[in-house]
């Protein structure tokens, strides 16, 4: 099923307006900066987060200039965080395209990330809405805190699902939560509705990250990252955490410690990946996604009235679960 077409259907014109405004904001006339921003614009992506902002705004009254400037600000903040993340993770690729730090260097990547972050603040200031500005600023703090928590978690020997959810709540989930909440705020709805929308966005974000983490256990050129990449970076995600806690094999715990220490080799990663699959780690993660999807569907069935938006948000939930890249 073409989920993306269903998602876009009620907001097609709004999404075109967003892309035009985003590309205009992410441009510069001068030399190197212009080159790097063009490089970043070329990897556009599917615009999942802006679409969530637009759909939420439409659900609560309509998409306005406030919505659009907020959406651009939020996508800019996300873009800046990805540029900086690639420097932190020493990553050479992003969505199958060479990362900014790999194409240019770390200095350029950090400075361009800073430039995009300032552009995000400029865009969100144009909303003239104090709550949206505060929400975006708080999101920036949360994303940075999530990255630091993830780095410190590499040293943590505890193999805990709780810590895993703490990290993703401060990273992916916080981003989706802000999209839904800011979309609702931009259309002037009540605090109660904003809170419900935020919870919906947060739950979507958790599902999105679990699906991303499952990808790491399979080879795929579409995803643009090799199997076991998370483990190479010292990260133990939900499938392997479940497998390690379910089957208390000392040899596998030793490999998990090597992941955390950054001393694991590709052959050992392959063993840990295979162990995870054999112990039902992938099925467990998929089951958790299904449980979270019920929370999302409760929101859609009780808080979304218009059929086109209901269908679009349902397709959004399905896409997050079913996507293969």
Backbone as CSV, one residue per row, in Angstrom:
resi,resn,N_x,N_y,N_z,CA_x,CA_y,CA_z,C_x,C_y,C_z
1,UNK,0.846,-1.208,0.000,0.000,0.000,0.000,0.880,1.257,0.000
2,UNK,0.441,2.282,-0.743,1.202,3.523,-0.810,0.814,4.443,0.359
3,UNK,1.420,4.159,1.512,1.088,4.920,2.725,1.413,6.407,2.566
4,UNK,2.544,6.717,1.923,2.976,8.114,1.836,1.969,8.980,1.073
5,UNK,1.378,8.424,0.010,0.358,9.191,-0.740,-0.869,9.456,0.130
6,UNK,-1.262,8.459,0.913,-2.400,8.624,1.835,-2.117,9.694,2.887
7,UNK,-0.882,9.679,3.394,-0.495,10.646,4.432,-0.555,12.070,3.863
8,UNK,-0.069,12.224,2.640,0.035,13.562,2.033,-1.304,14.113,1.543
9,UNK,-2.252,13.213,1.286,-3.484,13.601,0.593,-4.162,14.868,1.151
10,UNK,-4.389,14.984,2.482,-5.093,16.195,2.960,-4.202,17.441,3.056
11,UNK,-2.873,17.275,2.871,-1.952,18.409,3.103,-1.019,18.652,1.921
12,UNK,-1.410,18.177,0.743,-0.511,18.244,-0.422,-0.013,19.661,-0.700
13,UNK,-0.935,20.606,-0.773,-0.566,22.001,-1.058,0.256,22.572,0.096
14,UNK,-0.145,22.275,1.331,0.595,22.763,2.506,2.023,22.228,2.517
15,UNK,2.191,20.973,2.111,3.524,20.361,2.097,4.404,21.005,1.025
16,UNK,3.817,21.293,-0.139,4.563,22.003,-1.197,5.024,23.368,-0.694
17,UNK,4.137,24.072,0.012,4.483,25.391,0.574,5.600,25.259,1.596
18,UNK,5.526,24.205,2.397,6.570,23.974,3.404,7.927,23.757,2.730
19,UNK,7.956,22.884,1.719,9.233,22.544,1.055,9.851,23.792,0.420
20,UNK,8.997,24.612,-0.184,9.487,25.860,-0.799,10.090,26.780,0.265
21,UNK,9.393,26.938,1.383,9.866,27.813,2.465,11.143,27.249,3.104
22,UNK,11.175,25.931,3.288,12.348,25.277,3.900,13.583,25.459,3.015
23,UNK,13.431,25.183,1.714,14.575,25.295,0.792,15.073,26.733,0.688
24,UNK,14.132,27.669,0.714,14.504,29.090,0.668,15.279,29.473,1.936
25,UNK,14.838,28.948,3.084,15.497,29.257,4.359,16.872,28.589,4.449
26,UNK,17.006,27.413,3.803,18.266,26.660,3.879,19.113,26.953,2.635
27,UNK,19.281,28.239,2.355,20.080,28.660,1.195,20.993,29.795,1.619
28,UNK,22.086,29.957,0.876,23.008,31.067,1.124,23.709,31.383,-0.187
29,UNK,24.089,32.647,-0.358,24.675,33.059,-1.636,26.168,32.787,-1.719
30,UNK,26.843,32.665,-0.588,28.314,32.653,-0.598,28.919,31.260,-0.640
31,UNK,29.898,31.100,-1.507,30.787,29.969,-1.685,30.550,28.680,-0.941
32,UNK,31.415,28.413,0.038,31.437,27.120,0.724,30.122,26.843,1.457
33,UNK,29.603,27.844,2.155,28.350,27.654,2.895,27.214,27.287,1.933
34,UNK,27.174,27.948,0.801,26.162,27.645,-0.216,26.283,26.194,-0.695
35,UNK,27.525,25.752,-0.931,27.773,24.362,-1.369,27.274,23.343,-0.345
36,UNK,27.618,23.584,0.926,27.260,22.618,1.976,25.740,22.574,2.159
37,UNK,25.095,23.731,2.146,23.636,23.762,2.314,22.944,23.074,1.138
38,UNK,23.485,23.231,-0.075,22.941,22.523,-1.244,23.087,21.017,-1.048
39,UNK,24.242,20.598,-0.563,24.510,19.171,-0.276,23.462,18.619,0.708
40,UNK,23.141,19.403,1.730,22.161,18.963,2.743,20.752,18.944,2.152
41,UNK,20.403,19.961,1.369,19.061,20.025,0.762,18.793,18.837,-0.161
42,UNK,19.849,18.352,-0.806,19.682,17.257,-1.771,19.203,15.955,-1.137
43,UNK,19.377,15.822,0.170,18.950,14.556,0.797,17.575,14.701,1.449
44,UNK,16.838,15.710,1.032,15.487,16.036,1.517,14.772,15.066,2.435
45,UNK,14.743,13.787,2.086,14.025,12.826,2.924,12.531,12.837,2.637
46,UNK,11.803,12.112,3.440,10.359,11.936,3.186,9.507,12.983,3.890
47,UNK,10.135,13.830,4.707,9.426,14.907,5.422,8.385,14.366,6.398
48,UNK,8.716,13.289,7.091,7.767,12.691,8.034,7.388,13.671,9.149
49,UNK,8.351,14.395,9.663,8.078,15.287,10.806,7.252,16.508,10.397
50,UNK,7.630,17.206,9.310,6.762,18.317,8.877,5.339,17.851,8.555
51,UNK,5.208,16.668,7.951,3.858,16.172,7.630,3.042,15.971,8.897
52,UNK,3.697,15.529,9.971,2.990,15.349,11.245,2.525,16.703,11.802
53,UNK,3.378,17.714,11.709,2.998,19.069,12.163,1.779,19.557,11.367
54,UNK,1.853,19.423,10.053,0.779,19.924,9.184,-0.532,19.184,9.427
55,UNK,-0.457,17.866,9.564,-1.679,17.080,9.806,-2.301,17.420,11.158
56,UNK,-1.448,17.591,12.169,-1.974,17.920,13.510,-2.629,19.303,13.500
57,UNK,-1.961,20.250,12.857,-2.535,21.611,12.762,-3.876,21.569,12.044
58,UNK,-3.919,20.808,10.955,-5.151,20.706,10.167,-6.277,20.072,11.000
59,UNK,-5.913,19.115,11.821,-6.909,18.449,12.673,-7.544,19.412,13.669
60,UNK,-6.745,20.364,14.151,-7.250,21.267,15.189,-7.676,22.635,14.668
61,UNK,-7.795,22.789,13.356,-8.292,24.081,12.870,-7.752,24.489,11.529
62,UNK,-6.503,24.229,11.235,-5.975,24.602,9.922,-4.509,24.976,9.953
63,UNK,-3.882,24.893,8.782,-2.461,25.243,8.630,-2.370,26.736,8.328
64,UNK,-1.568,27.446,9.117,-1.395,28.896,8.951,0.091,29.195,8.708
65,UNK,0.424,30.484,8.534,1.835,30.887,8.426,2.592,30.507,9.699
66,UNK,1.912,30.606,10.831,2.528,30.226,12.117,2.939,28.749,12.061
67,UNK,2.037,27.909,11.555,2.333,26.478,11.419,3.559,26.264,10.528
68,UNK,3.582,26.953,9.396,4.655,26.751,8.421,6.016,27.195,8.980
69,UNK,6.062,28.369,9.608,7.335,28.830,10.182,7.788,27.906,11.327
70,UNK,6.822,27.411,12.098,7.155,26.469,13.179,7.702,25.169,12.591
71,UNK,7.077,24.688,11.497,7.512,23.442,10.847,8.920,23.587,10.282
72,UNK,9.193,24.727,9.659,10.542,24.976,9.116,11.557,25.043,10.263
73,UNK,11.203,25.747,11.335,12.102,25.849,12.493,12.425,24.483,13.080
74,UNK,11.394,23.658,13.203,11.597,22.344,13.806,12.431,21.436,12.895
75,UNK,12.154,21.479,11.600,12.930,20.645,10.656,14.380,21.137,10.575
76,UNK,14.585,22.444,10.711,15.950,22.997,10.748,16.703,22.505,11.982
77,UNK,16.028,22.546,13.118,16.651,22.069,14.362,17.041,20.596,14.209
78,UNK,16.131,19.799,13.644,16.403,18.378,13.410,17.594,18.204,12.466
79,UNK,17.620,18.999,11.390,18.708,18.923,10.408,20.049,19.260,11.054
80,UNK,20.055,20.331,11.849,21.292,20.728,12.551,21.771,19.624,13.481
81,UNK,20.824,18.988,14.182,21.205,17.928,15.129,21.801,16.729,14.390
82,UNK,21.304,16.433,13.178,21.852,15.322,12.386,23.274,15.626,11.919
83,UNK,23.503,16.869,11.496,24.849,17.273,11.053,25.833,17.125,12.216
84,UNK,25.426,17.585,13.391,26.284,17.466,14.576,26.438,16.007,15.021
85,UNK,25.341,15.225,14.954,25.396,13.803,15.341,26.421,13.040,14.507
86,UNK,26.467,13.351,13.208,27.415,12.649,12.333,28.860,12.935,12.739
87,UNK,29.110,14.138,13.243,30.453,14.466,13.749,30.727,13.650,15.011
88,UNK,29.757,13.641,15.934,29.904,12.914,17.208,30.121,11.420,16.953
89,UNK,29.321,10.857,16.022,29.394,9.411,15.743,30.495,9.050,14.752
90,UNK,31.191,10.089,14.233,32.219,9.879,13.200,31.644,9.096,12.019
91,UNK,30.426,9.466,11.649,29.696,8.743,10.605,30.057,9.287,9.226
92,UNK,30.262,8.370,8.283,30.613,8.776,6.921,29.425,8.887,6.000
93,UNK,28.255,8.412,6.480,27.072,8.384,5.622,25.821,8.836,6.346
94,UNK,24.900,9.404,5.586,23.586,9.780,6.116,22.583,9.549,5.003
95,UNK,21.660,8.590,5.203,20.667,8.216,4.181,21.315,7.873,2.838
96,UNK,22.401,7.111,2.910,23.051,6.649,1.687,23.886,7.703,0.977
97,UNK,23.935,8.918,1.549,24.717,9.997,0.943,25.871,10.327,1.896
98,UNK,27.006,10.730,1.354,28.145,11.088,2.217,27.730,12.197,3.178
99,UNK,28.107,12.043,4.454,27.761,13.051,5.471,28.568,14.327,5.230
100,UNK,28.149,15.426,5.858,28.838,16.712,5.686,30.281,16.600,6.177
101,UNK,30.473,15.955,7.351,31.825,15.849,7.913,32.741,14.992,7.025
102,UNK,32.158,13.987,6.336,32.968,13.141,5.444,33.303,13.872,4.152
103,UNK,32.357,14.667,3.637,32.551,15.372,2.367,33.477,16.581,2.539
104,UNK,33.302,17.279,3.650,34.111,18.471,3.917,35.053,18.134,5.078
105,UNK,34.725,18.540,6.289,35.487,18.103,7.464,34.685,18.448,8.717
106,UNK,35.175,18.049,9.877,34.438,18.267,11.132,34.208,19.746,11.418
107,UNK,35.213,20.574,11.138,35.081,22.016,11.428,33.924,22.610,10.633
108,UNK,33.897,22.284,9.348,32.826,22.802,8.478,31.473,22.283,8.965
109,UNK,31.411,20.991,9.313,30.141,20.385,9.742,29.612,21.053,11.012
110,UNK,30.480,21.281,11.979,30.046,21.910,13.245,29.544,23.323,12.984
111,UNK,30.288,24.088,12.179,29.904,25.482,11.917,28.617,25.574,11.101
112,UNK,28.462,24.686,10.122,27.230,24.685,9.322,26.051,24.250,10.197
113,UNK,26.280,23.275,11.071,25.235,22.871,12.025,24.797,24.055,12.872
114,UNK,25.749,24.846,13.327,25.444,26.051,14.131,24.640,27.059,13.311
115,UNK,25.030,27.217,12.042,24.326,28.152,11.160,22.864,27.718,10.986
116,UNK,22.657,26.417,10.766,21.290,25.901,10.571,20.475,26.049,11.861
117,UNK,21.121,25.809,12.995,20.446,25.960,14.291,19.972,27.404,14.486
118,UNK,20.823,28.364,14.150,20.433,29.781,14.263,19.300,30.110,13.302
119,UNK,19.326,29.492,12.118,18.248,29.690,11.140,16.930,29.134,11.688
120,UNK,17.024,28.024,12.421,15.825,27.440,13.063,15.223,28.444,14.049
121,UNK,16.074,29.064,14.844,15.592,30.039,15.836,14.955,31.246,15.140
122,UNK,15.572,31.684,14.034,15.048,32.812,13.272,13.659,32.478,12.721
123,UNK,13.526,31.263,12.194,12.245,30.848,11.606,11.154,30.770,12.663
124,UNK,11.476,30.170,13.803,10.457,29.986,14.841,10.094,31.335,15.486
125,UNK,11.040,32.282,15.484,10.740,33.631,16.004,9.663,34.307,15.153
126,UNK,9.629,33.945,13.852,8.647,34.542,12.942,7.216,34.082,13.232
127,UNK,7.064,33.051,14.056,5.703,32.628,14.439,5.061,33.662,15.361
128,UNK,5.916,34.424,16.085,5.391,35.386,17.057,4.667,34.708,18.205
129,UNK,4.883,33.403,18.356,4.182,32.632,19.385,5.192,32.164,20.435
130,UNK,5.089,32.740,21.623,6.055,32.466,22.697,6.104,30.981,23.060
131,UNK,4.936,30.336,23.092,4.895,28.907,23.464,5.644,28.035,22.470
132,UNK,5.507,28.381,21.194,6.210,27.599,20.163,7.718,27.813,20.277
133,UNK,8.132,29.057,20.495,9.569,29.353,20.670,10.118,28.571,21.860
134,UNK,9.387,28.588,22.974,9.824,27.869,24.182,9.891,26.357,23.922
135,UNK,8.890,25.846,23.203,8.838,24.402,22.918,10.057,23.980,22.094
136,UNK,10.386,24.803,21.071,11.518,24.470,20.215,12.833,24.556,20.991
137,UNK,12.969,25.605,21.822,14.197,25.752,22.612,14.369,24.577,23.575
138,UNK,13.259,24.174,24.187,13.290,23.031,25.123,13.644,21.741,24.373
139,UNK,13.131,21.617,23.150,13.441,20.438,22.338,14.943,20.366,22.052
140,UNK,15.543,21.505,21.719,16.992,21.540,21.466,17.780,21.038,22.662
141,UNK,17.366,21.465,23.850,18.028,21.007,25.084,17.834,19.500,25.283
142,UNK,16.609,19.040,25.036,16.291,17.618,25.233,17.103,16.735,24.283
143,UNK,17.198,17.149,23.015,17.956,16.357,22.033,19.432,16.264,22.427
144,UNK,20.000,17.384,22.872,21.410,17.377,23.288,21.599,16.505,24.527
145,UNK,20.657,16.625,25.475,20.723,15.802,26.697,20.605,14.317,26.348
146,UNK,19.772,14.000,25.352,19.610,12.614,24.912,20.891,12.055,24.321
147,UNK,21.585,12.875,23.536,22.873,12.444,22.952,23.897,12.183,24.054
148,UNK,23.928,13.087,25.043,24.892,12.924,26.148,24.547,11.688,26.972
149,UNK,23.235,11.469,27.198,22.804,10.270,27.938,23.225,9.013,27.174
150,UNK,23.085,9.051,25.843,23.477,7.891,25.039,24.982,7.635,25.146
151,UNK,25.760,8.715,25.109,27.220,8.569,25.244,27.593,7.992,26.610
152,UNK,26.950,8.515,27.667,27.272,8.022,29.017,26.759,6.601,29.217
153,UNK,25.687,6.246,28.485,25.108,4.909,28.597,26.045,3.838,28.041
154,UNK,26.939,4.247,27.114,27.905,3.293,26.560,28.795,2.729,27.685
155,UNK,29.075,3.577,28.688,29.901,3.127,29.818,29.099,2.330,30.850
156,UNK,27.769,2.404,30.745,26.899,1.752,31.732,26.786,0.257,31.407
157,UNK,27.173,-0.590,32.345,27.189,-2.038,32.090,25.792,-2.678,32.215
158,UNK,24.827,-1.908,32.720,23.471,-2.437,32.901,22.807,-2.675,31.533
159,UNK,22.176,-3.835,31.371,21.499,-4.155,30.107,20.000,-3.957,30.309
160,UNK,19.586,-2.697,30.340,18.235,-2.369,30.787,17.388,-1.757,29.672
161,UNK,16.168,-2.285,29.517,15.222,-1.688,28.572,14.826,-0.286,29.032
162,UNK,14.771,-0.102,30.328,14.373,1.193,30.894,15.313,2.306,30.412
163,UNK,16.624,2.019,30.441,17.612,3.009,29.994,17.467,3.248,28.485
164,UNK,17.190,2.181,27.742,16.959,2.287,26.293,15.812,3.265,26.021
165,UNK,14.692,3.105,26.734,13.537,3.995,26.519,13.836,5.423,26.975
166,UNK,14.657,5.560,28.008,15.057,6.910,28.457,15.765,7.648,27.328
167,UNK,16.684,6.937,26.671,17.452,7.554,25.582,16.532,7.920,24.426
168,UNK,15.677,6.978,23.973,14.864,7.287,22.782,13.769,8.308,23.092
169,UNK,13.355,8.385,24.362,12.383,9.424,24.731,12.989,10.811,24.610
170,UNK,14.304,10.914,24.836,14.967,12.221,24.747,15.512,12.505,23.352
171,UNK,15.370,11.536,22.464,15.859,11.759,21.107,14.690,11.709,20.119
172,UNK,14.472,10.573,19.487,13.436,10.467,18.441,12.047,10.820,18.955
173,UNK,11.679,10.273,20.120,10.313,10.492,20.627,10.066,11.967,20.932
174,UNK,11.077,12.647,21.470,10.928,14.075,21.793,10.668,14.895,20.539
175,UNK,11.296,14.499,19.450,11.139,15.213,18.180,9.711,15.070,17.639
176,UNK,9.207,13.843,17.631,7.840,13.595,17.151,6.806,14.232,18.093
177,UNK,7.084,14.171,19.370,6.188,14.808,20.352,6.077,16.306,20.073
178,UNK,7.231,16.943,19.832,7.240,18.389,19.556,6.483,18.705,18.268
179,UNK,6.617,17.853,17.250,5.894,18.078,15.986,4.388,18.125,16.225
180,UNK,3.884,17.104,16.916,2.429,17.032,17.141,1.961,18.171,18.043
181,UNK,2.721,18.444,19.095,2.326,19.500,20.037,2.364,20.878,19.366
182,UNK,3.442,21.157,18.628,3.584,22.464,17.977,2.522,22.648,16.884
183,UNK,2.211,21.568,16.165,1.123,21.636,15.172,-0.187,22.027,15.833
184,UNK,-0.459,21.413,16.991,-1.698,21.714,17.730,-1.682,23.151,18.263
185,UNK,-0.548,23.561,18.832,-0.439,24.927,19.380,-0.654,25.965,18.274
186,UNK,-0.085,25.686,17.084,-0.145,26.664,15.986,-1.578,26.917,15.509
187,UNK,-2.479,25.984,15.798,-3.872,26.200,15.372,-4.743,26.705,16.521
188,UNK,-4.107,27.016,17.657,-4.807,27.688,18.760,-5.749,26.802,19.555
189,UNK,-5.468,25.505,19.608,-6.346,24.609,20.362,-6.047,24.655,21.867
190,UNK,-6.837,23.958,22.656,-6.707,24.013,24.131,-5.486,23.246,24.614
191,UNK,-5.053,23.573,25.840,-3.901,22.890,26.455,-4.147,21.389,26.564
192,UNK,-5.395,21.031,26.838,-5.758,19.612,26.989,-5.525,18.859,25.678
193,UNK,-5.927,19.473,24.564,-5.742,18.836,23.248,-4.258,18.789,22.867
194,UNK,-3.526,19.841,23.217,-2.081,19.865,22.942,-1.398,18.705,23.660
195,UNK,-1.822,18.474,24.905,-1.248,17.384,25.712,-1.521,16.020,25.062
196,UNK,-2.733,15.842,24.565,-3.094,14.567,23.900,-2.288,14.383,22.606
197,UNK,-2.171,15.481,21.848,-1.399,15.417,20.600,0.066,15.087,20.894
198,UNK,0.617,15.698,21.947,2.018,15.456,22.331,2.250,13.983,22.660
199,UNK,1.304,13.396,23.391,1.408,11.976,23.765,1.370,11.086,22.514
200,UNK,0.504,11.439,21.575,0.422,10.720,20.298,1.765,10.788,19.566
201,UNK,2.328,11.996,19.478,3.608,12.183,18.792,4.736,11.414,19.466
202,UNK,4.758,11.467,20.785,5.804,10.748,21.538,5.735,9.236,21.257
203,UNK,4.524,8.692,21.268,4.341,7.254,21.034,4.761,6.881,19.618
204,UNK,4.395,7.727,18.654,4.831,7.519,17.265,6.354,7.484,17.177
205,UNK,6.998,8.407,17.896,8.465,8.507,17.874,9.139,7.266,18.442
206,UNK,8.568,6.706,19.505,9.116,5.469,20.090,9.044,4.349,19.057
207,UNK,7.868,4.220,18.402,7.702,3.194,17.363,8.690,3.401,16.220
208,UNK,8.865,4.649,15.827,9.763,4.988,14.717,11.184,4.527,15.031
209,UNK,11.630,4.778,16.266,12.987,4.409,16.658,13.156,2.892,16.773
210,UNK,12.130,2.215,17.296,12.214,0.742,17.391,12.362,0.154,15.985
211,UNK,11.562,0.664,15.023,11.677,0.175,13.643,13.083,0.449,13.096
212,UNK,13.607,1.645,13.335,14.969,1.977,12.913,15.983,0.999,13.496
213,UNK,15.799,0.674,14.765,16.738,-0.229,15.441,16.658,-1.645,14.874
214,UNK,15.463,-2.068,14.479,15.313,-3.402,13.870,16.095,-3.467,12.551
215,UNK,16.090,-2.359,11.791,16.820,-2.332,10.516,18.282,-2.744,10.692
216,UNK,18.844,-2.420,11.844,20.276,-2.629,12.057,20.652,-4.113,12.113
217,UNK,19.643,-4.972,12.149,19.907,-6.420,12.213,19.824,-7.071,10.830
218,UNK,19.665,-6.228,9.791,19.550,-6.744,8.414,20.380,-5.882,7.478
219,UNK,20.906,-6.494,6.430,21.647,-5.741,5.408,20.679,-5.047,4.472
220,UNK,20.917,-3.770,4.208,20.086,-3.067,3.233,20.805,-1.828,2.723
221,UNK,20.912,-1.725,1.402,21.537,-0.534,0.794,20.617,0.681,0.941
222,UNK,19.283,0.416,0.974,18.312,1.529,1.044,18.470,2.331,2.331
223,UNK,18.783,1.615,3.421,18.860,2.299,4.718,20.112,3.160,4.794
224,UNK,21.141,2.750,4.060,22.366,3.555,4.049,23.226,3.364,5.269
225,UNK,23.068,2.253,5.974,23.986,1.950,7.074,24.141,0.435,7.154
226,UNK,25.339,-0.036,7.469,25.560,-1.484,7.469,24.936,-2.179,8.669
227,UNK,24.709,-3.491,8.546,24.210,-4.277,9.671,25.176,-4.174,10.843
228,UNK,24.610,-4.039,12.024,25.441,-3.989,13.228,26.100,-2.651,13.469
229,UNK,25.671,-1.631,12.712,26.287,-0.306,12.859,26.110,0.245,14.272
230,UNK,24.916,0.031,14.861,24.673,0.512,16.228,25.667,-0.121,17.196
231,UNK,25.898,-1.425,17.028,26.832,-2.125,17.922,28.257,-1.597,17.735
232,UNK,28.609,-1.291,16.488,29.929,-0.704,16.220,30.099,0.605,16.991
233,UNK,28.974,1.338,17.145,29.013,2.622,17.868,28.802,2.468,19.371
234,UNK,28.761,1.216,19.845,28.633,0.982,21.294,27.211,0.942,21.810
235,UNK,26.229,0.852,20.866,24.819,0.893,21.275,24.202,-0.503,21.262
236,UNK,23.487,-0.829,22.344,22.705,-2.063,22.406,21.232,-1.668,22.372
237,UNK,20.517,-2.101,21.329,19.130,-1.663,21.146,18.154,-2.746,21.616
238,UNK,16.865,-2.436,21.514,15.820,-3.269,22.120,15.894,-4.760,21.761
239,UNK,16.057,-5.151,20.478,16.069,-6.590,20.176,17.150,-7.365,20.934
240,UNK,18.378,-6.822,20.938,19.478,-7.546,21.601,19.352,-7.477,23.129
241,UNK,18.823,-6.390,23.651,18.613,-6.292,25.109,17.638,-7.372,25.572
242,UNK,16.565,-7.553,24.795,15.587,-8.600,25.126,16.264,-9.971,25.102
243,UNK,17.018,-10.254,24.032,17.666,-11.562,23.876,18.654,-11.826,25.020
244,UNK,19.433,-10.816,25.374,20.436,-10.977,26.446,19.775,-11.240,27.793
245,UNK,18.663,-10.560,28.052,17.961,-10.732,29.337,17.145,-12.022,29.383
246,UNK,16.709,-12.475,28.203,15.910,-13.707,28.150,16.808,-14.939,28.318
247,UNK,17.891,-14.984,27.551,18.804,-16.138,27.599,20.119,-15.670,28.211
248,UNK,20.336,-15.992,29.434,21.470,-15.447,30.182,22.758,-16.206,29.857
249,UNK,23.220,-16.065,28.610,24.432,-16.765,28.185,25.651,-15.891,28.483
250,UNK,26.572,-16.445,29.219,27.753,-15.671,29.618,28.545,-15.193,28.395
251,UNK,28.654,-16.093,27.380,29.441,-15.737,26.188,28.846,-14.521,25.476
252,UNK,27.499,-14.441,25.454,26.838,-13.305,24.785,26.959,-12.026,25.621
253,UNK,26.911,-12.175,26.936,27.113,-11.020,27.814,28.535,-10.472,27.662
254,UNK,29.475,-11.372,27.433,30.866,-10.943,27.187,30.938,-10.117,25.906
255,UNK,30.222,-10.575,24.861,30.199,-9.810,23.606,29.512,-8.455,23.803
256,UNK,28.431,-8.441,24.595,27.729,-7.178,24.882,28.671,-6.186,25.565
257,UNK,29.495,-6.694,26.474,30.473,-5.817,27.155,31.500,-5.265,26.159
258,UNK,31.850,-6.121,25.163,32.798,-5.665,24.140,32.168,-4.572,23.256
259,UNK,30.837,-4.682,23.035,30.124,-3.618,22.310,30.286,-2.308,23.067
260,UNK,30.008,-2.367,24.362,30.080,-1.152,25.207,31.505,-0.591,25.258
261,UNK,32.479,-1.495,25.242,33.881,-1.059,25.348,34.442,-0.594,24.006
262,UNK,33.686,-0.852,22.921,34.153,-0.452,21.593,35.250,-1.356,21.055
263,UNK,35.311,-2.587,21.564,36.386,-3.506,21.139,35.850,-4.688,20.329
264,UNK,34.583,-4.677,19.996,33.989,-5.807,19.271,34.360,-5.754,17.786
265,UNK,34.555,-6.924,17.178,34.901,-6.948,15.745,33.683,-7.399,14.924
266,UNK,33.736,-7.228,13.591,32.564,-7.550,12.756,32.071,-8.989,12.901
267,UNK,32.978,-9.943,13.033,32.565,-11.351,13.189,31.782,-11.554,14.481
268,UNK,32.228,-10.891,15.542,31.536,-11.015,16.841,30.168,-10.335,16.786
269,UNK,30.092,-9.220,16.063,28.797,-8.546,15.874,27.835,-9.489,15.155
270,UNK,28.324,-10.186,14.132,27.486,-11.128,13.383,26.941,-12.224,14.304
271,UNK,27.766,-12.677,15.243,27.330,-13.700,16.212,26.217,-13.145,17.097
272,UNK,26.404,-11.914,17.571,25.420,-11.278,18.464,24.110,-11.011,17.726
273,UNK,24.208,-10.616,16.461,23.015,-10.376,15.631,22.242,-11.686,15.439
274,UNK,22.963,-12.753,15.131,22.328,-14.059,14.920,21.674,-14.564,16.210
275,UNK,22.368,-14.382,17.324,21.835,-14.761,18.647,20.529,-14.014,18.931
276,UNK,20.515,-12.725,18.622,19.322,-11.886,18.833,18.128,-12.440,18.054
277,UNK,18.373,-12.797,16.800,17.299,-13.341,15.956,16.801,-14.680,16.494
278,UNK,17.736,-15.541,16.891,17.353,-16.869,17.398,16.531,-16.787,18.682
279,UNK,16.799,-15.783,19.492,16.112,-15.647,20.786,14.799,-14.852,20.684
280,UNK,14.409,-14.506,19.460,13.117,-13.809,19.276,13.177,-12.316,19.559
281,UNK,14.375,-11.728,19.493,14.516,-10.291,19.768,13.770,-9.409,18.783
282,UNK,13.786,-9.808,17.507,13.101,-9.009,16.475,11.590,-9.079,16.695
283,UNK,11.084,-10.297,16.947,9.638,-10.471,17.177,9.186,-9.687,18.402
284,UNK,10.018,-9.675,19.427,9.678,-8.940,20.647,9.564,-7.435,20.350
285,UNK,10.537,-6.901,19.605,10.523,-5.468,19.269,9.299,-5.131,18.420
286,UNK,8.947,-6.037,17.494,7.766,-5.797,16.652,6.476,-5.843,17.476
287,UNK,6.460,-6.734,18.455,5.299,-6.818,19.352,5.144,-5.524,20.167
288,UNK,6.264,-4.976,20.614,6.212,-3.703,21.364,5.673,-2.580,20.478
289,UNK,6.085,-2.577,19.206,5.560,-1.570,18.271,4.047,-1.679,18.133
290,UNK,3.552,-2.903,18.053,2.106,-3.117,17.933,1.373,-2.581,19.170
291,UNK,1.971,-2.783,20.344,1.357,-2.282,21.586,1.299,-0.754,21.572
292,UNK,2.383,-0.128,21.130,2.396,1.335,21.051,1.415,1.837,19.993
293,UNK,1.242,1.063,18.928,0.335,1.505,17.860,-1.108,1.588,18.357
294,UNK,-1.466,0.753,19.330,-2.830,0.802,19.892,-3.070,2.135,20.604
295,UNK,-2.042,2.642,21.272,-2.137,3.956,21.938,-2.390,5.035,20.880
296,UNK,-1.657,4.946,19.762,-1.825,5.913,18.670,-3.234,5.843,18.071
297,UNK,-3.727,4.628,17.873,-5.053,4.464,17.271,-6.162,4.953,18.204
298,UNK,-5.964,4.805,19.506,-6.936,5.356,20.477,-7.063,6.860,20.295
299,UNK,-5.914,7.526,20.139,-5.909,8.979,19.929,-6.644,9.325,18.631
300,UNK,-6.308,8.628,17.533,-6.915,8.926,16.229,-8.433,8.734,16.292
301,UNK,-8.868,7.660,16.946,-10.307,7.358,17.003,-11.095,8.308,17.908
302,UNK,-10.414,8.914,18.874,-11.148,9.796,19.801,-10.918,11.288,19.541
303,UNK,-9.790,11.649,18.930,-9.458,13.082,18.806,-9.435,13.603,17.374
304,UNK,-9.654,12.723,16.404,-9.627,13.164,14.997,-11.004,12.922,14.384
305,UNK,-11.603,13.986,13.906,-12.982,13.888,13.398,-13.048,13.723,11.882
306,UNK,-12.258,14.513,11.166,-12.359,14.526,9.698,-11.764,13.250,9.103
307,UNK,-12.513,12.615,8.195,-12.120,11.305,7.655,-10.762,11.343,6.947
308,UNK,-10.521,12.358,6.143,-9.261,12.420,5.380,-8.052,12.477,6.311
309,UNK,-8.191,13.238,7.399,-7.076,13.358,8.357,-6.940,12.072,9.162
310,UNK,-8.074,11.487,9.501,-8.077,10.198,10.225,-7.362,9.138,9.375
311,UNK,-7.708,9.085,8.085,-7.073,8.115,7.174,-5.571,8.389,7.048
312,UNK,-5.222,9.681,6.961,-3.804,10.054,6.801,-2.987,9.671,8.032
313,UNK,-3.531,9.958,9.212,-2.797,9.634,10.444,-2.730,8.122,10.680
314,UNK,-3.778,7.404,10.288,-3.755,5.936,10.378,-2.674,5.381,9.448
315,UNK,-2.612,5.942,8.230,-1.560,5.534,7.277,-0.175,5.857,7.832
316,UNK,-0.076,6.964,8.560,1.193,7.380,9.181,1.644,6.308,10.189
317,UNK,0.731,5.879,11.047,1.038,4.840,12.046,1.451,3.547,11.346
318,UNK,0.678,3.160,10.319,0.981,1.931,9.572,2.342,2.023,8.894
319,UNK,2.626,3.196,8.330,3.898,3.385,7.639,5.074,3.227,8.606
320,UNK,4.967,3.840,9.769,6.038,3.770,10.776,6.347,2.311,11.115
321,UNK,5.299,1.487,11.211,5.482,0.070,11.565,5.984,-0.749,10.367
322,UNK,5.415,-0.483,9.188,5.666,-1.352,8.017,6.850,-0.937,7.164
323,UNK,7.335,0.298,7.305,8.371,0.790,6.388,9.587,-0.140,6.371
324,UNK,10.264,-0.177,5.222,11.429,-1.046,5.118,12.713,-0.265,4.830
325,UNK,12.669,1.053,5.044,13.897,1.867,4.981,13.636,3.176,5.678
